[in-house]
């Protein structure tokens, strides 16, 4: 149905303009959206992807996704140009830009967010952020199944970024980063649908005394179509296009630079 996001539930961590949790946002919200053209961008994980969603038509009118772990900075803008050309529109015809905000690769996130903000500024259009964990879970929640959904992303060093929601989208475990064993505690919620690039990691170490996973859906990156639909459903006031970090980036200043920075300057 044009204008209605079928089965979409908006969930996950959200902040109001005052920085506090927005009441009720972790529950289920069937999202109705006005007709819009939305450019969706994802470079957070192992893909460089973009698509243009026409919410009135209820589908993407152009999309492209390249599997890659590195090289997003060089690939993204030419890819977006091809998608916009395929859609047959100008950037000024867009109503909104949606971009994955993390968790994910520090460098990849910066590439996508910078591109989205630049396009938004040039076209004078709002830009919204969509978390990768929510983008992974959304298509599963939209099926209205009864199983809990655990989204998991490899954080390396035997850790994962993860969140758990019920089959109707209500929050069970808020987004966090922790040891894999901590994520496996979510097995207490029942036979879960595991999704994300760390879904197989959780499955391989799933507790033997728990109900086995309902399904293991390993994906290198979220579906760009769902990034777009979530971008249509959220508000620019509560879903800012800024990095959603659950821990500090691994990148560190060289030791020499830290020592130099700690030295007092000339009087």
Number of C-alpha atoms within 10 A of each C-alpha: 9 15 17 19 21 15 18 25 26 24 24 22 18 20 15 13 12 8 9 9 14 14 10 11 19 20 18 17 17 16 18 15 16 13 16 18 23 24 31 33 31 33 35 30 27 21 22 29 28 32 28 29 28 23 23 16 14 16 14 20 17 18 22 15 19 15 14 16 15 16 14 26 17 10 15 22 16 11 20 22 14 17 22 21 13 15 17 12 13 11 20 13 13 22 18 25 28 35 33 34 28 28 25 27 18 17 17 24 23 20 22 28 26 15 18 27 21 13 20 21 12 11 17 15 17 20 28 27 28 29 26 29 27 29 26 27 28 25 17 23 26 17 13 15 13 13 21 28 32 30 29 31 29 21 19 11 8 11 18 25 27 30 24 28 27 22 20 22 27 21 21 18 15 14 21 16 21 16 14 23 15 12 23 16 12 21 19 11 16 15 18 25 25 28 26 26 21 25 24 17 19 23 17 8 11 20 16 7 7 14 14 16 21 14 15 19 18 18 16 17 25 28 19 28 21 20 29 31 28 27 27 31 19 20 14 17 13 19 21 21 23 19 19 18 16 15 12 8 11 7 8 9 8 8 9 9 10 11 10 10 10 9 8 7 7 4 3
